[in-house]
Each structure stands twice: as C-alpha cells, then as structure tokens.
Amino acid sequence: LGQEMGVWINNSDGVTPAIGKSLPPGYSVFPDYTNPRTVEWWTQLCLEFKDVLDYDGIWIDMNEPSNDLTGQLPGCAANDINDPPYIPSITDHSLAQKTLCPDSRTYLGEHYNTHSLFGWSQTAPTFHVVQQATGKRAFVLSRSTFVGSGKHAGHWLGDNKSQWKDMHYSIIGMLEFNLFGIPFVGADICGFSSNTTYELCLRWMQLGSFYPFSRNHNAEGNAAQDPAVFGAEFAKIARATLRIRYSLLPYLYTLFFESHVHGNTVVRSLMHEFTSDQQTHGIDTAFLWGPAFMVAPVLQEGARSVDVYFPEATWFDYYTGRKIPSTWHKTYATVYAPLNKIPLFIRGGHILPEQAPASTTTKSRLNPFGLIIALDEHGEASGSLFWDDGDSIDTIENENYFLAKYTFSAGHLKTEILKNGYRGADSLKYNKITILGLKLRPHAVAVNGGAVRRDAFSYELNGVRAPSS
C-alpha cells in the first residue's frame, strides 16, 4: 500500500525508494511523514491494527530515522550535500552514519534539511490516529523529537547504559526536556545496555520513581533487572518509593495541567525557583516537582548520605515532617540516606494534594484524598488540585474538569472551587490533612463555619495521636 501511495523517502532521483536496514531482519524503506499521503497511509494502518491488536497508545522508536547502514544502498554519492565543507564532530564524521544520505528526497526537499523533522512529523499524525482509534486521550512515546513535539508526545532519553554516571545524566536530560516543552520524560531505569548491579538498580528505581515518565527498560540479552529478580528486600524498598510517587499523583497531575495551560515545567531545577541564588545555578544532582517537592537521589556507589543544598526557604523532611534547621539554609547539609531511602523534602508555603495509592490508577482514583500543608515562616501556604476523568479528549477546552485552589492562613484552610465541570469530583473525599510547621495544638475544628464535635476528629502531633477528648 505504501508503494502504491508513494509514501517513501526516495533516493536523490526523487523516484526510487531509499533502502536501508532497521530493526527487523532484511531491508527497510522509510515513510516520509512530511508527505500528506503518508499521513493518510499511516492513519489507515493504525486504524486497521487496532482491530488486529487492541492498544491504548503507540511507541514510535528509531525515528531519527535510524538506519544500520551508512546511508542507503548502494551508498551515498560524492557531492557537496553528502560531504559538505563543514561536518560537526559526529560518529565517523559522516552525516549519513546510522541514517540516510543527506541528498535523499522528501516531500519538503532534501533529507539534509528535513532530517531532524522525521520524528516530529511522525508524532502528530500518530497522536491524532490514536485518539481516533481509541476514543480516548492519546499516549504517544517518541524517541526523536523537535521543537513542539511535547504537544503530542512524551519522550525517553534514549539508549543509556547501566552506569552511575548515566543515572546522573538522566537528571540533566529531564531538566532540559522540560525546558524544551516536553515535560513527560524519563530515562530507562537501571540502564538499557550492559548489566546493572543490585545497588545501582535500587538507587535508580528510587530516582526513577520521580521521573514523570517512569519505566524500567532493558536491552535484549542483558541480565534481568525488574525489581522482583533482586529479591524480597529490593522489591520492598522499590515498592515503598513507588507508593510515594503514586500517593502524590494528584500533585503531579495538577502540575501537568499547569504545564498544558500555562507552559510551566513539571520537573524543574532549583535555579528555576531560586534564580537569584547563584549557588543553585550549577546544581544537577537534585530537582523539584513543581515549586514544592525536592528529590535528592543517591548518585554514587556505596554512598549512604547525600549533600543537599537548601535554598533560603522553609523546608520539611517528607518522611518525618520535621522542619529542616535554619542553619542548613543556603548551604550544603549532609543528609542520611540508607539503602532503603531517597531523601525527599517539601518546601514551606505550598499545599500538595495526595491520594491513597492502589495497584492501578483506576482503583486509586476511588480512594480518599489528603492534603499536605507545608507552612512558610508566616504560617501560610497555598496550592491547587486539577481533576478530570483522566481519559476524555479536550477536557480543558470543553471545561469538563474540576479545579480547586487551597489557601491556609491564620489557622484557616479555605477551598475555592474555580471550576466544577466534572461530576466525578462530587464524590471526592478528604480523610487526612497534614499540616507541617504548625506551632500550636488544634483546640477546635470547624467546617464551613460549623463546629466539629471533639470526639468526631483526631489529630497527630509529631507522630503521636492525641486523645479523642
């Protein structure tokens, strides 16, 4: 069908298909997604495939386009396009290395000018056909991206290695891609090529639990690296960290709403929030979810502590709720990080919605919510919750969503409903409110102006449950 419709990238003659080699055995041709006819062809195939094998999303790989040959058969002609006067310091100093000859012809012109648009031009039609095929919000994952790809796809950071330095690099890549407008991003947890180790994989599972796109992914032929293969203790530690991720999904989901509507980053550097603090400008070993949640992973073999920089703000330990000493502000502090723990911190002045995790998000969405209220030095905090059905297309444009703003001040928590267009939110319940930095014991509780009987609520102060009366 592709041959009949003329959808391939052609040789320099503009007529005969360029033939190379990619993942499957044998030879390959390369669809030219800049051609409207190719979009028609791809749409038809994806719709037909849905009837053969049900799917929720499509992962488009090798779309640089990747080619196991240096150019297509029988090789690249000697000319100024294939061998320009200046070639950057790339593999074999050849523009055709692992891809097609630059003088290959696409709908828009020569491959020399459209190479970086191959993955980009495949992404949008894939996004649209997934929504057409499934009737739901599309999930598309693309290896090759360009400016604007984040509108239609997420991204993983390519073929990394099972090495400690590659785990560190993944933070840098994640920060960069959020700046590129592709916030749904992550690296292959535990590394893709070569064999991982128990400690490396465990520390990477802890870090990867806080990638927006969180996936443990392995190359063929390598030793297994899923959490279960390392034994019960490994699985217990990985499970505990993943449960933190899933308990904070309402906060993460709200960050994606803000990214979609306002262009905000989801994962961001400390510099992003503390621009005037020069110390933050070189930090690539820790990162933030939004403005309020700091992740400071262990990135060195054998380490049982992490040196964490705390910018000038109120900070709380996620696990204990204890306030970080003010003497640690604007300096590096050594934080204990045993093998079963990744250091996590909450910034004062912010409210984070949470929800009890479950084995699937379908089930967790039925669980009660909570709020983590981390007070600043003035005893105040604010935050928000975005919620919809998680599947429908264009819920924001169609106003089929729930949006609440939370404000805490002078001992009062105020909820302001900014949008109430999702009926599924009517059954939302909060069964836990955690206030960090509260200086006085609560002596009374009132909801919507009405007093709550003392025996109808309980509270914990520093982890100790108060008596019911």
C-alpha positions as CSV (number, residue, x, y, z in Angstrom):
1,L,0.0,0.0,0.0
2,G,2.8,2.4,0.8
3,Q,4.4,1.6,-2.5
4,E,1.1,2.3,-4.3
5,M,0.6,5.6,-2.5
6,G,4.3,6.7,-3.0
7,V,4.9,7.4,0.7
8,W,8.6,6.6,1.0
9,I,11.7,8.8,1.3
10,N,13.4,8.4,-2.1
11,N,16.9,8.4,-3.4
12,S,18.3,11.6,-4.9
13,D,16.5,10.8,-8.1
14,G,13.2,11.5,-6.2
15,V,11.7,8.4,-7.7
16,T,13.2,5.2,-6.3
17,P,12.7,4.4,-2.6
18,A,15.7,4.7,-0.3
19,I,16.5,1.2,1.0
20,G,18.4,0.7,4.3
21,K,18.2,-1.6,7.3
22,S,16.5,-1.1,10.6
23,L,15.3,-3.2,13.5
24,P,13.6,-6.2,11.7
25,P,15.6,-8.7,9.6
26,G,16.0,-7.8,6.0
27,Y,15.9,-4.4,4.3
28,S,13.7,-1.3,5.2
29,V,12.1,1.6,3.4
30,F,11.4,4.8,5.3
31,P,8.0,6.6,5.3
32,D,8.1,10.3,4.6
33,Y,5.8,11.8,7.2
34,T,6.2,15.3,5.7
35,N,4.1,14.0,2.8
36,P,0.3,14.3,3.4
37,R,-0.2,11.0,1.5
38,T,2.0,9.3,4.1
39,V,-0.3,10.6,6.9
40,E,-3.2,9.0,5.1
41,W,-1.4,5.7,4.8
42,W,-0.2,5.7,8.4
43,T,-3.7,6.6,9.7
44,Q,-5.2,3.7,7.7
45,L,-2.6,1.2,9.0
46,C,-3.0,2.3,12.7
47,L,-6.8,2.1,12.5
48,E,-6.6,-1.4,10.9
49,F,-4.0,-2.5,13.5
50,K,-6.4,-1.6,16.3
51,D,-8.8,-4.3,15.0
52,V,-5.9,-6.8,15.0
53,L,-4.3,-6.0,18.4
54,D,-6.0,-3.7,20.9
55,Y,-3.9,-0.8,22.1
56,D,-4.1,2.3,24.3
57,G,-1.1,4.1,22.8
58,I,1.8,3.8,20.3
59,W,5.5,3.9,21.0
60,I,7.4,5.2,17.9
61,D,11.1,4.2,18.0
62,M,14.1,4.5,15.7
63,N,12.6,7.6,14.1
64,E,15.7,9.7,13.7
65,P,15.4,8.0,11.1
66,S,17.7,5.2,12.3
67,N,19.5,3.0,9.8
68,D,22.1,0.3,10.4
69,L,23.9,1.3,7.2
70,T,25.9,4.4,6.4
71,G,23.3,5.8,4.0
72,Q,21.1,3.6,1.9
73,L,22.1,1.1,-0.7
74,P,24.4,1.3,-2.6
75,G,25.9,4.2,-0.6
76,C,26.0,7.9,-0.8
77,A,27.2,9.8,-3.9
78,A,30.2,12.1,-3.6
79,N,28.7,15.6,-3.7
80,D,28.6,18.7,-1.6
81,I,25.3,17.8,0.1
82,N,26.5,14.4,1.3
83,D,30.0,15.8,2.1
84,P,29.6,19.5,3.0
85,P,32.6,21.7,3.8
86,Y,31.9,21.5,7.5
87,I,30.8,18.4,9.4
88,P,30.3,18.5,13.2
89,S,32.3,16.1,15.4
90,I,29.9,13.2,15.0
91,T,30.4,9.4,14.6
92,D,32.7,8.7,11.7
93,H,32.4,12.4,10.7
94,S,29.7,11.4,8.3
95,L,26.2,12.9,8.1
96,A,24.9,9.6,6.7
97,Q,26.2,7.5,9.6
98,K,23.3,5.4,11.0
99,T,20.8,7.3,8.9
100,L,20.0,8.1,5.2
101,C,22.1,10.0,2.7
102,P,21.6,13.8,3.0
103,D,20.7,14.1,-0.7
104,S,17.7,11.7,-0.3
105,R,14.5,13.3,-1.3
106,T,11.5,14.0,0.9
107,Y,8.2,15.8,0.2
108,L,9.7,19.0,1.6
109,G,13.1,18.8,-0.1
110,E,16.4,17.1,0.7
111,H,16.9,14.9,3.7
112,Y,19.8,17.3,4.6
113,N,17.2,19.9,5.5
114,T,14.4,17.6,7.0
115,H,16.4,15.0,8.9
116,S,15.6,16.5,12.3
117,L,11.9,16.7,11.4
118,F,11.4,13.0,10.8
119,G,10.3,12.0,14.3
120,W,8.5,15.3,14.8
121,S,6.5,14.8,11.6
122,Q,5.5,11.3,12.6
123,T,4.4,12.3,16.1
124,A,1.3,14.5,15.4
125,P,-0.4,12.0,13.0
126,T,0.3,9.2,15.4
127,F,-1.3,11.2,18.2
128,H,-4.4,12.0,16.2
129,V,-4.9,8.5,15.0
130,V,-4.5,7.0,18.5
131,Q,-7.3,9.4,19.6
132,Q,-9.4,8.4,16.6
133,A,-8.8,4.7,17.2
134,T,-9.3,4.6,21.0
135,G,-11.7,7.5,21.5
136,K,-9.5,8.5,24.5
137,R,-6.7,10.8,25.3
138,A,-3.6,9.6,23.3
139,F,-0.4,8.2,24.7
140,V,2.4,8.5,22.2
141,L,6.1,8.0,23.1
142,S,8.7,9.2,20.6
143,R,12.5,8.8,20.6
144,S,13.1,11.5,18.0
145,T,11.7,14.9,18.9
146,F,11.9,18.6,17.8
147,V,10.5,21.9,18.9
148,G,6.8,21.4,19.5
149,S,6.9,17.6,20.0
150,G,5.6,18.0,23.6
151,K,2.2,18.9,22.3
152,H,1.7,15.4,21.0
153,A,4.2,13.1,22.7
154,G,6.3,12.1,25.7
155,H,10.0,11.1,25.4
156,W,12.5,8.8,26.9
157,L,16.2,9.7,26.9
158,G,17.4,7.0,24.5
159,D,19.8,4.2,24.9
160,N,21.6,4.8,28.2
161,K,24.0,2.5,30.0
162,S,23.8,0.7,33.4
163,Q,26.3,3.1,34.9
164,W,26.2,5.5,37.8
165,K,27.2,8.5,35.6
166,D,24.3,7.7,33.2
167,M,21.9,7.8,36.2
168,H,23.2,11.3,37.0
169,Y,23.0,12.4,33.3
170,S,19.3,11.4,33.3
171,I,18.5,14.3,35.7
172,I,20.2,16.8,33.3
173,G,18.2,15.4,30.4
174,M,15.0,15.5,32.3
175,L,15.6,19.2,33.2
176,E,16.5,20.1,29.7
177,F,13.4,18.4,28.1
178,N,11.1,20.2,30.5
179,L,12.7,23.5,29.2
180,F,12.1,22.2,25.7
181,G,8.4,21.9,26.4
182,I,8.4,18.1,26.6
183,P,7.6,17.5,30.3
184,F,6.6,13.9,30.1
185,V,10.1,12.5,30.1
186,G,12.3,9.9,31.8
187,A,15.3,7.6,31.3
188,D,15.4,3.8,31.1
189,I,15.6,3.0,34.8
190,C,18.5,0.7,35.8
191,G,20.0,1.4,32.3
192,F,19.3,0.0,28.9
193,S,22.7,-1.5,27.7
194,S,25.1,-3.7,29.8
195,N,24.2,-5.3,33.0
196,T,23.1,-3.4,36.1
197,T,24.0,-4.2,39.8
198,Y,21.8,-4.6,42.8
199,E,22.8,-1.2,44.3
200,L,22.8,0.7,41.1
201,C,19.4,-0.6,40.1
202,L,17.9,0.0,43.6
203,R,19.1,3.6,43.7
204,W,17.9,4.1,40.1
205,M,14.5,2.7,41.0
206,Q,14.3,5.3,43.8
207,L,15.2,8.1,41.4
208,G,13.1,6.8,38.6
209,S,10.0,6.7,40.8
210,F,10.1,10.5,40.4
211,Y,10.6,10.6,36.6
212,P,7.4,11.9,35.0
213,F,7.7,9.0,32.6
214,S,8.8,6.2,34.9
215,R,9.9,3.0,33.1
216,N,12.4,0.3,33.9
217,H,13.6,-0.8,30.5
218,N,16.3,-3.3,29.4
219,A,18.1,-4.4,26.2
220,E,17.8,-7.9,24.8
221,G,20.4,-10.3,26.1
222,N,21.1,-8.4,29.4
223,A,20.6,-9.8,32.8
224,A,17.0,-9.3,34.2
225,Q,16.6,-6.1,36.2
226,D,13.0,-5.9,37.2
227,P,12.5,-5.3,41.0
228,A,11.4,-8.9,41.7
229,V,14.5,-10.5,40.3
230,F,16.7,-9.0,43.1
231,G,14.7,-10.5,45.9
232,A,12.1,-9.5,48.5
233,E,14.1,-6.7,50.2
234,F,14.8,-5.0,46.9
235,A,11.1,-5.3,45.9
236,K,10.0,-3.9,49.3
237,I,12.2,-0.8,49.0
238,A,11.2,-0.2,45.4
239,R,7.6,-0.7,46.2
240,A,7.8,1.8,49.1
241,T,9.3,4.5,46.9
242,L,6.8,3.9,44.1
243,R,4.0,4.2,46.6
244,I,5.2,7.7,47.4
245,R,5.1,8.5,43.7
246,Y,1.6,7.2,43.3
247,S,0.3,8.9,46.5
248,L,1.5,12.2,45.0
249,L,-0.1,11.6,41.6
250,P,-2.8,14.3,42.2
251,Y,0.0,16.9,42.7
252,L,1.9,15.6,39.7
253,Y,-1.3,15.6,37.6
254,T,-2.0,19.2,38.6
255,L,1.5,20.2,37.5
256,F,0.8,18.7,34.1
257,F,-2.4,20.7,33.9
258,E,-0.4,23.9,34.6
259,S,2.1,22.8,32.0
260,H,-0.6,22.3,29.5
261,V,-2.4,25.6,30.1
262,H,0.5,27.9,31.1
263,G,3.6,26.2,29.6
264,N,5.1,25.6,33.1
265,T,7.8,23.0,33.7
266,V,6.8,19.9,35.7
267,V,10.3,18.9,36.7
268,R,12.5,21.9,37.3
269,S,15.9,22.8,38.7
270,L,16.4,24.6,41.9
271,M,17.7,27.6,39.8
272,H,14.2,27.8,38.3
273,E,12.7,28.6,41.7
274,F,15.6,30.4,43.3
275,T,17.1,32.4,40.4
276,S,18.9,35.0,42.4
277,D,20.8,32.3,44.4
278,Q,23.9,31.8,42.4
279,Q,24.6,28.5,44.3
280,T,21.6,26.9,42.6
281,H,22.8,27.6,39.1
282,G,25.1,24.6,38.9
283,I,23.0,22.0,40.7
284,D,22.1,19.0,38.6
285,T,22.1,16.3,41.3
286,A,18.7,17.3,42.7
287,F,15.5,18.6,41.2
288,L,12.0,19.8,42.0
289,W,8.5,18.6,41.1
290,G,6.9,22.0,40.5
291,P,7.8,24.6,43.1
292,A,7.4,22.5,46.2
293,F,8.8,18.9,46.2
294,M,12.5,18.3,46.2
295,V,14.1,15.0,45.2
296,A,17.8,14.5,46.2
297,P,18.8,11.0,45.0
298,V,21.9,9.0,45.8
299,L,24.1,9.0,42.7
300,Q,27.3,7.4,43.9
301,E,28.1,3.8,44.6
302,G,28.4,2.9,48.3
303,A,27.1,6.3,49.5
304,R,24.8,6.3,52.5
305,S,24.4,10.0,52.6
306,V,23.8,12.9,50.2
307,D,25.0,16.5,50.4
308,V,21.8,18.5,49.8
309,Y,21.7,22.3,49.1
310,F,18.7,24.0,50.8
311,P,17.9,27.5,49.3
312,E,16.5,30.2,51.5
313,A,13.0,28.9,52.3
314,T,11.3,26.8,54.9
315,W,11.9,23.1,54.2
316,F,10.4,19.9,55.8
317,D,11.6,16.3,55.6
318,Y,8.9,14.4,53.7
319,Y,9.2,11.3,55.9
320,T,9.2,12.8,59.3
321,G,7.5,16.2,58.7
322,R,10.3,17.8,60.7
323,K,11.5,21.3,59.8
324,I,15.0,21.5,58.3
325,P,17.2,23.6,60.6
326,S,17.6,27.2,59.5
327,T,21.4,26.7,59.9
328,W,21.2,24.5,56.8
329,H,19.7,27.2,54.6
330,K,21.9,28.4,51.7
331,T,24.4,25.7,52.4
332,Y,25.0,22.1,51.7
333,A,23.9,19.7,54.5
334,T,24.8,16.0,54.7
335,V,21.5,14.1,54.8
336,Y,21.4,10.4,55.9
337,A,20.4,8.2,53.0
338,P,20.4,4.5,53.9
339,L,19.9,2.0,51.1
340,N,16.1,1.9,51.7
341,K,15.6,5.7,51.4
342,I,15.8,8.5,48.9
343,P,15.9,12.0,50.5
344,L,12.7,14.0,49.8
345,F,11.7,17.4,51.0
346,I,8.7,19.7,50.9
347,R,9.0,23.5,50.6
348,G,7.1,25.6,53.0
349,G,4.3,27.8,51.6
350,H,2.8,25.1,49.5
351,I,-0.1,22.7,49.7
352,L,0.2,19.3,47.9
353,P,-2.8,17.2,47.2
354,E,-2.3,13.4,47.7
355,Q,-4.4,10.2,47.4
356,A,-4.0,6.8,48.9
357,P,-2.2,4.6,46.2
358,A,-3.6,1.3,44.8
359,S,-2.4,-1.3,42.4
360,T,-3.8,0.7,39.4
361,T,-4.8,4.3,38.9
362,T,-8.3,3.1,38.1
363,K,-8.5,1.8,41.7
364,S,-6.5,4.6,43.4
365,R,-8.9,7.2,41.9
366,L,-11.6,5.8,44.2
367,N,-9.5,6.3,47.3
368,P,-9.8,9.2,49.7
369,F,-7.6,12.3,49.2
370,G,-5.4,14.2,51.5
371,L,-3.6,17.5,51.7
372,I,-0.1,18.1,52.8
373,I,0.0,21.7,54.1
374,A,3.6,22.9,54.5
375,L,3.6,26.3,56.2
376,D,6.1,29.0,55.4
377,E,7.7,31.3,58.0
378,H,4.4,33.3,58.1
379,G,2.3,30.3,58.8
380,E,0.8,30.4,55.3
381,A,0.5,28.0,52.3
382,S,-1.4,27.7,49.0
383,G,-1.9,25.1,46.3
384,S,-4.4,23.6,43.9
385,L,-5.9,20.4,42.6
386,F,-6.9,19.7,39.0
387,W,-9.0,16.6,38.4
388,D,-10.9,15.1,35.5
389,D,-11.7,11.6,34.3
390,G,-8.2,11.0,33.0
391,D,-9.2,9.7,29.6
392,S,-11.5,12.1,27.8
393,I,-10.2,14.3,25.0
394,D,-10.0,18.1,25.4
395,T,-11.5,18.1,28.9
396,I,-10.0,21.6,29.5
397,E,-11.2,23.0,26.2
398,N,-14.7,21.5,27.0
399,E,-14.5,22.6,30.6
400,N,-15.2,19.1,31.8
401,Y,-12.9,19.3,34.8
402,F,-12.6,20.2,38.5
403,L,-10.2,22.8,39.7
404,A,-9.8,23.9,43.4
405,K,-7.5,26.4,45.0
406,Y,-6.4,25.9,48.6
407,T,-5.2,28.7,50.9
408,F,-4.1,28.3,54.5
409,S,-3.7,31.4,56.7
410,A,-4.2,32.3,60.3
411,G,-5.2,28.8,61.2
412,H,-7.9,28.6,58.5
413,L,-7.9,26.4,55.4
414,K,-10.0,27.9,52.6
415,T,-11.1,25.9,49.5
416,E,-12.1,27.9,46.5
417,I,-13.7,26.0,43.6
418,L,-12.6,27.7,40.4
419,K,-14.2,25.1,38.0
420,N,-16.7,22.5,38.8
421,G,-17.3,20.9,35.4
422,Y,-16.5,17.3,36.3
423,R,-19.3,15.4,38.1
424,G,-16.9,12.7,39.1
425,A,-15.4,15.1,41.6
426,D,-18.7,15.2,43.5
427,S,-17.7,12.1,45.4
428,L,-14.2,13.3,46.3
429,K,-13.5,13.0,50.0
430,Y,-10.6,14.1,52.2
431,N,-9.8,11.9,55.2
432,K,-6.4,13.3,56.1
433,I,-4.9,16.8,56.4
434,T,-1.3,17.0,57.3
435,I,0.0,20.4,58.5
436,L,3.7,20.8,58.7
437,G,5.1,23.7,60.8
438,L,2.0,24.2,62.9
439,K,3.2,25.8,66.2
440,L,0.0,25.3,68.3
441,R,-2.1,22.3,69.1
442,P,-5.6,22.5,67.4
443,H,-8.2,23.1,70.1
444,A,-11.2,23.1,67.8
445,V,-12.1,22.3,64.3
446,A,-14.8,23.9,62.2
447,V,-16.0,23.1,58.7
448,N,-17.9,25.7,56.6
449,G,-18.4,27.7,59.8
450,G,-19.9,24.8,61.8
451,A,-18.0,23.4,64.8
452,V,-17.0,19.7,64.6
453,R,-17.5,17.7,67.8
454,R,-14.3,17.0,69.6
455,D,-14.9,13.3,69.5
456,A,-15.5,13.4,65.7
457,F,-11.9,14.2,64.8
458,S,-8.5,13.2,65.9
459,Y,-5.0,14.5,65.1
460,E,-1.4,13.6,65.5
461,L,1.3,15.9,66.7
462,N,4.9,14.8,65.8
463,G,3.6,11.4,65.0
464,V,1.8,10.9,68.3
465,R,-2.0,10.6,68.2
466,A,-3.8,12.9,70.5
467,P,-6.6,11.6,72.8
468,S,-10.1,11.8,71.4
469,S,-11.3,14.1,74.2
